[in-house]
Amino acid sequence: MKELLSSPRVAALAAPGIPPEEAAVLDMRADLMAKLRCVIAEHGWTQQQASAHLGISQSRVSDLVRGKCDKFRLDMLIKLAARVGQRLYLVLEAA
């Protein structure tokens, strides 16, 4: 529950004044980070092993695992997902 309450998605929804387009980007970043954390966990990788697969430093993997959304741009998260064999599909729905 603590992770849910501190997620960027909940923060974006709860923070007044965040434009919907910024909230949408925060949501996508949060979703991608969560998926990448799942991939790391499913493979049982240490942060050092994950860094080799993702092509980033161990400290960046630490930021990813700890959910530091502000440290990653959306395009970087898409690249990281591709590096570990994940396909990304974009689905647009009416709000």
N, C-alpha and C positions, 0 to 999 in steps of 0.2 A: 504493500500500500504506500510506503514511503516513496518508492520509485515513481509510482503513478502521480503522487501529489507534487513531486518535484520535476515532473516531465515538462518539456517546453510546451507541449500541446495544452496541458492544463493551465500553464502560466499564460499562454496566449489567449485562451478563452476567458480567463479570469481577469486579465489586465485590461482595464478600460482604455480606450483610445488607440488600441492597435488596429490599424486598417486591415480589412479582410484579406487583402493580397499579401500582407506581411504575415498574417496568421497562417495563411495557406502554405507559405514557404517554410515557416516554423514547423508546421504539421508534417510536411514532406521530409524535412531534415530529421525530425524525431522518429518518424517511421523507418527511415533508412538506417539510422543509428541503432534502433532496436533490432532490426533484421540483421545487421552486421554483428551485433552482440550475440544474437542467437546462432549465427554461423560459427562464430568463434567457440561458443559453448558446445555446439553439436559436434565439432571436430575435436574438442578437448584440448585446444591449443593453449599454450602458455602465451603470455603477452609477447615474449620474444619470438615464438613460432608464428604468431599472428602477424607480427611486424614483417617477417620474411614473406609471408603470403600476400600481405596487403601492400608491401613496398613502401612502408612508412616506418618511422622510428618507434621504439618501444614506448617512449613517452607519449607519442601521439596515440598509440593503441590504448594507453592508460586513460587519456582524455576521452577516447571513444567509449571505452568500457564504463567510465564514470558518468557518461551522459553529458559531457561538456559541449552542448550543441553550438555554443557561440564560437567554438574553435574550428568548426568545419563548415565550409560553404557547400551548397547543394551539389554543385558540379563535382567537387572532390568526393563526396559520398557516393555519387553515381559511379565514379571511376573505381573507388574501393570495392563497391559491390561487383563490378565487372571483373576485377582482378581475382575475386574468389568464386567466379563462375555463376554469379547471379544475373538474371535478366530482369530488366526494369520495364514495366508497362505503365503507361500513363492513362488513367481513366478520368474523363471529365463527367461530372454529374451536376445537375442543377442544384443550387444551394437551397 
